[in-house]
Structures are given as C-alpha cells and as structure tokens.
Amino acid sequence: MRTEFVGFGLERLGLIPARAPKICLTAVILIAFLGGMGIWRLKQGHSMADFFRSDGPPFSDYQSFNRRFPASEFDLLLMLEAPDLLLRDNLETIRTVHLDLTLVEGVSQVISIFSLPDAPDENGEIRPLFPTELPDGEALDKIIERVANDPLFRGKLFSLHEGETQTALIIVALDPGAVREAGFMLPVQDINSTVQKLVAPTGLRYFLTGVPLMRSEIRKAGRHDLIIYNSGGFAIGLSLCILFFRNFSAALRSRLLVKNASRTSPSWSTARQR
C-alpha cells in the first residue's frame, strides 16, 4: 500500500513552504495582519435577540414589534415573599432593599410599591404613597388597602391574597451604558449579595430572575465548562503521551510542546521526503 493514499495527497501541501518560503511567509504575514484587524472589530452583543438575528421575515417582524412595544432586556426582577409580608417590619425591609439597590453601581432605576405616588394635595404637590415613617395599625391598613384596590398596581407589584403566600415585586433596571462597558455579571453579583445581606436575617424568601441573570448564569456555565474541558483534554493527552513514551518527564515535555505549538501557530505540518 502506497503511503500517499493515506492523506489523499494532501500531505504534499507541506512541501510548498519548503519550495517557496518567502512567498509563503509573506502570505502568512498578510493573513495574520488581516486577522488582527478583524479581531479589533469584534464586538460582544448584550441583547438576547442577537442569538436569533437573521435576514428572514420572522426576525424583521420581531424588530417591528419590538419598536412598537419596547421591552427592556436590562431589567432584573426581584420577588420577595412571606406569609405575613404586610407586617410593618417586613415592609421596612422591602423599603431598605429598594433604597440600597439604588446605590449599587450599574443600577439606573428601582421600582417597587414604595415608588407609588399619592394623589396630589391642595397645592398640587405629589408625595409618595408610603410616608417616610411607616405608620402602625389602622393608618397602615388604609395605605395597603389603597395599593390592593388600585387597578394599576393590583396584582403587579404586590399580591395580597388572604391565606396564601404574599409577594412583593421589585424591578431593578440596569444602566445599558454600564452593562455594555462592564457586562452583566458584576452588577448581578452586587445586587444578589446586597439582597442576601438585607433579607437573610428577616426570614423573607427572595428570588431573582430576568435576562441579566440568565446571561450571567450562561457566562458562568461557559467559563466552568471551559475549565473542565481544557483540564480534561490536557489530562487525557498527557495520559496518552505517558502510555506512548513510558516516561512521565518525556510525556510532559511533549505535551507542553504540542500545547504551546497549538497556541502560537494556527496550523503546522511536517513533510518527510522518501
């Protein structure tokens, strides 16, 4: 059996650089230069729609719908729940969470029941529905009743079902400029740590969801898989080298040589003349 049939003659391509080294070196430098220019133009998209971008009619319809009914992909949803969420102490905790989240770097706006305005007074001044100092007893019950009966907020920012777990929703809007510059992971981690620090001592339960959280988890999973696969691939390659060389030091040197060569050169081949 002739050896050239193994590679179907493609191994002879390795003889071209040996015959015309200057031309091949010039071509490699030119390709590397063009590739370097392309790398600087690479940008990372922070929109979930980028995963489904296409030139077909469905994506065009989606863009048209999104322009008419815009929905932010930078909103993080925080849900707090407890059987007795209407207690004054729990409401104070919700307000503390609201105020502290506004101080997290990368957060542009926070919306909760404490963002609800009261009816204008005689002078036309609009004040928050919840006063700075929360009242007790009947005064607090009247405020909660107004929230429960308001058609704009009923069942949206606060659920008050008797005999069931009561929930409060806090919408945390991230700054798109800060996200494009630093990414989703850092603001999401800061928000999670802030909420956990404030809510853990109270016994309330909280849940985070939204596109920023999903993107952050996807990146974490990608980094974890990258570490696992690289470590596993190196371990398998090293094991095969040990079986071949029957010597650990020689196997390690050969494995590191192959790894460094794969990093510094996009492709390499050897040609052996008969």
N, C-alpha and C positions, 0 to 999 in steps of 0.2 A: 504493500500500500504506500503510495507516494504521500509525503508529508504535506505538500501544498493543498491537498484536498481537505485537510483538517480545518484550515481557515478560509477555504474557498478562494485563496489567492490574496485575501485582504492583508495578510502579513507582509506582503511586498510593499505596502504603503510606507512601512518603516524605512525602506531604502531611499525614499525620496529626500528626506533631510540629509542623508549621507552624501547624496549626489549633488544637491543644490543647497548647501547650508545657509548661504547668505539670503537667498530668496525666501527660504522657509523662516529664517529668523526675522526678516522684515515683515512677513505676513503675520507671525505671532505677535510682534510688537504692535502692528496696526490693529489686530483683533483685540489685543489687551487694552489698547487706548480707547477704542470704540466701546468696549465693555465697561471701562471705567467711567466714561461719560454717561452711559446708561444707568450705572449704579446711582449716580448723583441725582438722577431724575426719578428714582423710585420713591414712591410715597405710600404711606400706610393709611388706609381708609378706616375711619371710626364709625362708619354707618353700616348697619346690618344689611341695608339694601345693596351694598357693594358685592355681597356674596351672590346676588341673583341678577346682577347687571347684565343686560343683553340688548341686542338691537331689534328684538322681536316686538310684536304688538302688546303682549301681556305686560312687559316692563314699561312701555310707553303709557299704557292705561294706568299702571300703578303710579307713575310720576304725575300724571294729570290729576288723579285722585288725591295724591299727597299735597299738591299745590292748592287744591280747593279745600281740603280738610287736613290741615297740617297737624302732625303729631310729633312731639319731641322724642328723640331717641336718647336724650341725655337726662331723663327723669328716673330717679331711684325711688321706689315705693317702700315705705316702712310701715308695717302694720303692728300695732300694739294691741294685746288682748288680755282680758281678765274677766272673771265672773262679776266683779264689783268695780268696774272701771270708772263708775260715776262718783266714787269716793273722792273727797277733796284732796287727799294725799296723792292719789293716782293722777288726778288732773294736774296737780302741781308738777308731778314727774313728767307728764306729757309736755307741759309748757317749758320745763327745763331742757328737755330733749330738743324741742323746737328752737330755743334760743341758742343752745350750744352748737347745733348743726349749722346755724347761720355763720358761725365763726370758723368753720372748717375750711381750709384752703381748697379752692376749686369749686365751692358751692356758690351759686348765684342767687338762689331764692329757696325759701322753705314755706310750704303751705300746709296748714292744719286748721283745726277748729279755732285755734287762737288767732287765726288770720281773719276770722269773720268780723265784718263791721256791724256796728249797731245803727239803728235809724238815726238820721240827723236830728240834732237838738233844735231848740228855738233859733239859735244863731247860725244854723246850717253846718255846724261842726260835726264831723263824723268821728266817732270813737270806737275802739274795739268792743266787741260784744262782751268779752270777759274782761273785767277790770283788773288793774294791776294787783290788787289784793283780793283774792278769791273770797267770796262771802261763804257763810255757812247756812245750813238749814233751808228755810223756805226761799230765800233770795237765790241760792244756788240752784234749787229745783226749778225756779222760774226761768233761769238762763238756759238750763239743759232742756226744758220743755220747748223753748223757742227754737233751739237748734233742732230738736226732734221733729217739730212741726213745720220747719221751713222747707218748702218744696225744692229749693235749690241745693240744699245740703243734706237733706234727709236720706239716709242710706248710702251716702257718698263718703263723707269724712268721718262719720260717726254712726254706728249702728247701736240701737237701744232696744233690743228685743228682750223682753222680760223672760226670765228663766233660762236664758241661753248665754253663751259667752259673748261679752260685749267687746267691740273692736273700735279702734281709732286709727285713721289713716293719716300719714304724714308724707307729703310729696316733696322730695329733695331734688331740685333742679341743678344740674351741674353746669358750669360755665363752659360753653363749647370751645372758646379760645384756649382755656387752661387744659381741657381734655386733649385737644389737638397737639398741644405742646408737650404735655407730660403723660398723656394716656389716662386710661380709666382706673388702673389698678391702685394707684396711691390714694386718690380721693375715696374710693370704695373701702379701702382698708381703714382709712381715718374715720370714716362715717361708722363703720362697723364697730371699731374699738370705742368710739365715743358713746354710741348707743349702749354697748355692752357694759361700759363702766357706770352709766347712769341707771340702767334698768335692772341689772343683776341684783342689787341689794333690795329692790322693791318687790320682787316676786312676779312682776309682769313678764309676759312672754312676748317676744318680738320676732318678726320675720322680715327679711329683705328680699326684694325682687326687682325686676326691671332689666332693660337692655344693658346698662352699665355693669350690673352684677354678672349677667350671663357672659359678657365679653371678658370680664376679669377672670371668671372661672375657666373660660376656654383657654386663655393665655396661661393660666396656672397649669392646666392639664397638659398643654403643649410643651411647656418647659419641663414638666415632670417626665413626660414620655420621651423627650429628647435626651434627658439624663439617663433614663433607664435603657433606651435603645443603644446609645453610644457606649455606655458601660458594658451592656450585654454583648454588643458586637466586638468590643475590644477583648472581652474575656473569651469569647468563642474563638476569635482569631488567634489569641495567644495560646489557647489550648491546642489548636491545630498545629501551630508552629512548634510547640513542645513535642507533640507526637511525631512531627516530621524530623526535627533536629535532635531530639532526645537529650536536649541540654537547655536548661532554663535561661541562662545568660545569653546564649546564642539566639534562642527563640525571642527573648525580649528585645534584643538589638534589632533583629529582623523585623519584628512587629512595629517598633518605633520608626524604623526606616521607611516602611511602607506607609505608615500613617503620615509622616512628615512629607513624603513624596506626593501623597494624595492631596495634601493641603497646598503645597507650593506649585504643583503642576496640574492643569486640568486633565491632561491625558499623557500617558507615556507608554512607550513600547520599545522592545528590543528586537533587533533583527540579527539573525545568525546566518552567516554565509555557509553554504555547504562546501 
